[in-house]
């Protein structure tokens, strides 16, 4: 099932003068058709998987993918108009097969006999895309491509393969489509955020004198994975940036009295990544760290005051940076104070809460707001949380407090 709002996509494409989008990035393919693009995308080249999204919402989606990925795609999206090309992997259904002769006969019956390419043949994939375009009356149309992904050499090959099509950059339209989340996307991001939070709870419980950073990372992963299992879903990935103590580059650091422990973490559900961070100490924090964190708390609160539909992303940035200035940080600069989250590459998606981004905040966006400070020789301090934008404001997706929590004090009490 696609996560694209076809009516919203139709509006955006028509405003941009596009008749459709051809999406080549694996994450964009999954977003468009609701199924993974397959192993052939490991090469990072255009053509392994292609999703065709016509601007006219009444015209069906189309897709091109490998024969190896076809079964999984059809199972996830049985109504999808899917065309397949051969890749290097030789695979056959051997159900009921008793001999080598039976195997050879099965190849012939399946239509999967014959030579296979070294990896995949992009020329064949491009021609299959051409078939989809022609059948939808788009053979000479204006089609946007996710050029933020497509290698230049592959784009040139695409233009030569289908010269009647007017190929344009569709990346800005795709970004805007992805900012508004479907109900299914919101569920994934909510689950991912709660799993990551459960990991933080487990990590905090593992903090003790001489506990090593790798052990804290392992405890976080155990907590996140355990939460997912207990609640009937699976994680498709996870990541963590944890620092302990004054040396931010020391990946073998251990907990000592007064150490700052910053955990910036995310869990992935069906490719959708959460993003959140908390900061802890073990024992009383240095006075300077307390002063900095107080300023971060104030800035975070100012950002939240601006986090509502109709405001701009830059207004949030301005509010947070102005707060830091009021607290005396005249030279503190931050390129962005957060971002959208979803299923694109990495854990940070456009739009960003930056000084130059005047994109308007809209309902059904899911964003991460963050207030960080990194000081080599002191440690890292960070508040970050994930929010669903509602019709009137925001809904927080997690429950842990944003305070600088002393874990030694919590243990003793």
C-alpha positions in Angstrom: 0.0 0.0 0.0 1.3 3.4 -1.0 1.9 6.1 1.6 1.4 8.8 -0.9 -1.7 11.1 -0.6 -2.5 11.0 -4.4 -4.7 14.1 -4.2 -2.0 16.2 -2.4 0.6 14.8 -4.9 -1.7 15.8 -7.8 -1.9 19.4 -6.5 1.8 19.7 -6.0 2.7 18.3 -9.4 0.2 20.4 -11.2 1.5 23.5 -9.5 5.0 22.5 -10.7 3.9 21.7 -14.2 4.7 18.0 -13.9 2.7 15.1 -15.4 4.2 12.6 -13.0 7.2 11.4 -11.0 9.6 8.6 -11.7 11.2 7.7 -8.4 14.5 5.7 -8.4 15.8 6.0 -4.8 15.0 2.8 -2.8 13.4 4.7 0.0 11.3 6.7 -2.5 10.2 3.4 -4.2 9.1 2.0 -0.8 7.2 5.2 0.0 5.4 5.1 -3.4 4.5 1.4 -3.6 4.6 0.2 0.0 7.2 -2.5 -0.4 11.0 -2.8 -0.3 12.8 -2.2 -3.6 14.9 -5.3 -3.4 18.6 -6.2 -3.2 19.5 -4.9 -6.6 19.4 -1.4 -5.1 22.6 -2.1 -3.2 24.6 -0.8 -6.1 23.2 2.7 -5.7 22.4 3.0 -9.4 19.2 4.1 -11.1 16.9 1.4 -12.6 17.1 -1.4 -10.1 13.6 -0.2 -8.9 11.4 2.5 -10.3 8.1 3.8 -9.1 5.9 5.8 -11.5 3.4 8.2 -9.9 1.2 10.0 -12.4 0.1 13.5 -11.5 -3.5 12.5 -12.3 -4.7 10.8 -9.1 -7.1 8.7 -11.2 -4.3 7.0 -13.1 -2.8 3.9 -11.4 0.7 3.7 -10.1 3.3 1.6 -11.9 6.6 0.1 -10.9 9.6 -1.6 -12.3 11.6 -4.0 -10.1 13.8 -7.1 -10.2 12.3 -10.6 -10.7 14.0 -11.5 -7.4 12.0 -8.8 -5.5 8.7 -9.4 -7.4 7.1 -11.9 -5.0 7.6 -9.7 -1.9 6.4 -6.6 -3.7 3.3 -8.4 -5.1 2.5 -9.8 -1.6 2.7 -6.2 -0.1 1.0 -4.5 -3.1 -1.1 -7.0 -5.0 -2.9 -4.4 -7.1 0.3 -2.7 -8.3 1.1 -2.7 -12.0 4.6 -4.2 -11.7 7.0 -5.0 -14.5 10.1 -7.0 -13.8 13.6 -7.3 -15.1 16.2 -10.0 -14.5 19.1 -9.6 -12.1 22.2 -11.7 -11.3 20.5 -13.9 -8.7 19.3 -17.3 -9.9 16.3 -18.4 -7.9 13.5 -21.0 -8.5 10.6 -22.4 -6.7 11.5 -26.1 -6.1 8.2 -27.2 -4.6 7.5 -30.7 -5.7 10.8 -31.0 -7.6 12.5 -34.4 -7.3 15.3 -34.4 -9.9 17.7 -32.2 -11.9 15.5 -32.8 -15.0 12.6 -31.5 -13.0 14.6 -28.4 -12.1 15.4 -27.7 -15.8 11.8 -28.1 -16.7 10.7 -25.8 -13.9 13.0 -23.1 -15.3 11.4 -23.3 -18.7 7.9 -23.2 -17.2 8.7 -20.2 -15.1 10.1 -18.2 -18.0 13.2 -17.6 -15.9 15.7 -19.6 -18.0 18.5 -18.0 -20.0 21.5 -15.8 -19.2 21.5 -13.2 -16.5 23.3 -9.8 -16.3 26.3 -9.2 -14.1 24.2 -7.1 -11.7 21.1 -5.7 -13.6 20.5 -4.1 -17.0 19.4 -0.5 -16.5 18.5 -0.3 -20.3 15.9 -3.0 -19.9 14.5 -1.3 -16.7 14.3 2.1 -18.6 12.4 0.5 -21.4 10.0 -1.1 -19.0 9.5 2.4 -17.5 8.8 3.6 -21.1 6.1 1.0 -21.4 4.4 2.2 -18.3 4.6 5.8 -19.5 3.2 4.9 -22.9 0.3 2.9 -21.5 -0.7 5.9 -19.3 -0.5 8.5 -22.2 2.7 9.9 -20.7 5.2 9.0 -23.4 6.0 12.6 -24.2 5.1 14.1 -20.8 6.9 16.2 -18.3 8.2 13.7 -15.7 10.1 14.6 -12.5 12.9 12.5 -11.3 14.4 12.3 -7.8 17.7 13.8 -9.0 19.0 14.2 -5.5 19.6 10.4 -5.8 20.1 9.5 -9.5 23.7 9.4 -10.6 24.5 11.9 -13.5 25.6 9.1 -15.8 22.4 7.2 -15.2 20.3 10.3 -15.9 22.0 10.8 -19.2 21.3 7.1 -20.1 17.7 7.6 -19.1 17.3 10.7 -21.3 18.8 8.8 -24.3 16.6 5.7 -23.6 13.4 7.7 -23.5 14.1 10.9 -25.5 10.5 12.0 -26.0 10.0 12.5 -22.3 10.8 15.9 -20.8 12.8 15.0 -17.8 12.9 17.5 -14.9 14.0 17.6 -11.3 11.2 16.2 -9.1 13.1 16.2 -5.8 11.5 19.4 -4.4 8.0 18.0 -5.1 8.9 14.6 -3.5 10.2 16.3 -0.4 7.0 18.2 0.0 4.9 15.1 -0.5 6.9 13.3 2.2 6.4 16.1 4.8 2.8 15.2 5.4 2.6 11.8 6.9 -0.1 9.2 6.4 -1.8 7.4 9.3 0.4 4.3 8.6 3.6 6.5 8.7 2.5 8.1 11.9 2.0 4.7 13.5 5.5 3.6 12.4 7.1 6.7 13.8 5.2 6.5 17.1 6.3 2.9 17.6 9.9 3.8 16.7 9.9 6.7 19.2 8.5 4.5 22.0 11.0 1.7 21.3 13.9 4.2 21.4 12.5 5.7 24.7 12.3 2.2 26.2 16.0 1.8 25.2 16.8 5.0 27.1 15.1 3.7 30.2 17.2 0.4 30.0 20.4 2.4 29.3 19.8 4.6 32.3 19.3 1.6 34.5 22.7 0.3 33.3 24.6 3.4 34.3 27.0 2.8 37.2 30.6 3.7 38.1 33.0 2.4 35.4 30.2 1.4 33.1 31.7 1.6 29.6 30.1 3.4 26.7 29.8 0.3 24.6 27.9 -1.4 27.4 25.5 1.6 27.6 24.9 1.3 23.9 24.2 -2.4 24.2 21.7 -1.8 27.0 19.9 0.8 24.9 19.6 -1.6 21.9 18.4 -4.3 24.2 15.7 -2.1 25.6 14.6 -0.9 22.2 14.4 -4.3 20.7 12.7 -5.7 23.8 10.0 -3.1 23.7 9.3 -3.9 20.0 9.1 -7.6 20.7 6.8 -7.1 23.7 4.5 -4.9 21.6 4.2 -7.1 18.6 6.3 -5.3 16.0 9.9 -5.5 14.7 12.6 -3.0 14.3 14.1 -2.7 10.8 17.2 -0.9 12.3 18.5 1.3 15.1 21.2 3.8 15.7 22.8 5.6 18.6 25.2 8.4 19.3 26.1 8.1 22.9 28.9 10.1 24.6 30.2 9.7 28.1 32.4 12.3 29.9 34.5 15.2 28.7 36.1 13.6 25.6 33.4 13.4 22.9 35.6 11.2 20.7 36.3 8.6 23.3 34.3 5.6 22.3 35.6 3.5 25.2 34.8 6.1 27.9 33.6 4.9 31.3 31.2 6.5 33.8 32.8 8.6 36.5 31.5 11.0 39.1 29.9 14.1 37.5 30.2 12.6 34.0 27.7 13.9 31.4 26.0 11.1 29.5 24.3 12.2 26.3 22.2 9.7 24.3 20.9 10.7 20.9 19.1 7.6 19.6 16.7 6.3 17.1 14.8 3.1 16.2 13.5 2.2 12.8 10.1 0.6 12.0 9.7 -0.4 8.4 12.5 2.0 7.5 11.0 4.9 9.4 13.4 6.4 12.0 12.6 8.1 15.2 15.0 10.7 16.6 15.3 11.8 20.3 17.9 12.6 22.9 18.2 12.9 26.6 21.2 13.9 28.9 22.0 12.3 32.2 24.7 12.7 34.8 26.2 10.4 37.3 26.6 12.5 40.4 26.4 16.3 40.5 27.1 18.0 37.1 29.7 20.7 36.8 28.3 24.2 37.5 29.0 25.3 33.9 27.1 22.3 32.5 24.1 23.2 34.7 24.1 26.7 33.4 24.3 25.6 29.8 21.5 23.1 30.3 19.3 25.7 31.9 19.7 27.8 28.7 18.9 24.8 26.5 15.8 24.1 28.5 14.6 27.7 28.0 15.4 27.6 24.2 13.6 24.3 23.8 10.5 25.8 25.6 10.6 28.8 23.3 10.7 26.5 20.2 7.7 24.6 21.5 5.8 27.8 21.8 6.2 28.3 18.1 5.5 24.7 17.1 2.0 25.0 15.6 0.4 25.0 12.1 0.7 28.2 10.2 4.0 29.2 11.7 7.2 28.8 9.8 10.2 26.6 10.4 12.4 29.6 10.6 10.3 31.2 13.3 11.1 28.2 15.5 14.8 28.6 14.8 14.6 32.4 15.5 12.8 31.8 18.8 15.3 29.3 20.0 18.4 31.2 19.0 17.0 34.4 20.5 16.5 32.6 23.8 20.2 31.5 23.8 21.2 35.1 23.1 19.1 36.3 26.1 20.9 33.8 28.3 24.2 35.3 27.3 25.4 33.0 24.5 26.3 35.8 22.0 28.4 33.5 19.8 26.4 30.3 19.9 25.1 29.4 16.4 23.2 26.3 15.4 22.5 25.5 11.7 19.2 23.9 12.6 17.2 23.1 15.8 15.5 20.0 14.4 13.9 18.6 11.3 11.2 16.3 9.9 11.5 12.6 10.5 10.3 9.7 8.3 11.5 7.0 5.9 14.0 8.9 3.7 17.8 8.3 3.9 19.2 9.0 7.4 17.3 10.1 10.5 17.0 13.8 9.5 14.6 14.9 6.7 13.8 18.2 5.2 12.3 20.6 6.2 14.7 21.8 8.9 14.1 24.3 11.7 16.8 26.6 10.2 17.1 30.4 9.8 16.5 30.3 6.1 13.7 27.8 5.8 10.4 29.6 5.7 8.4 26.5 4.9 5.1 26.5 6.8 4.4 24.0 9.6 1.3 21.8 8.7 -0.8 19.3 10.4 0.3 15.6 10.1 4.0 16.6 9.9 6.2 14.6 12.3 9.2 16.5 13.5 12.1 16.3 16.0 12.9 19.5 17.9 16.4 19.6 19.4 18.5 21.9 21.6 22.1 20.7 21.7 25.5 21.9 23.0 28.8 20.1 22.4 31.8 21.1 24.5 35.0 19.1 24.2 36.5 19.1 27.7 33.1 19.4 29.3 30.8 16.9 27.5 27.6 16.9 25.4 24.2 18.3 26.5 21.1 17.8 24.5 17.3 17.8 24.6 15.5 16.3 21.6 12.0 15.0 21.3 9.6 13.9 18.5 6.2 15.6 17.9 3.2 15.1 15.7 1.8 18.4 14.4 -2.0 18.6 15.1 -4.7 21.0 13.8 -4.0 23.3 16.7 -0.5 22.6 18.0 1.5 19.5 18.6 1.3 16.1 20.3 4.4 14.7 22.0 5.2 11.1 21.0 7.2 10.2 24.1 7.0 10.6 27.9 10.5 10.8 29.4 11.2 14.2 31.1 13.6 16.6 29.4 15.5 17.4 32.6 19.2 16.8 33.3 18.7 13.7 35.5 21.3 12.7 38.1 21.3 8.8 37.8 23.4 8.4 40.9 20.8 10.3 42.9 18.1 8.2 41.4 19.8 5.0 42.3 20.4 6.1 45.9 16.8 7.1 46.4 
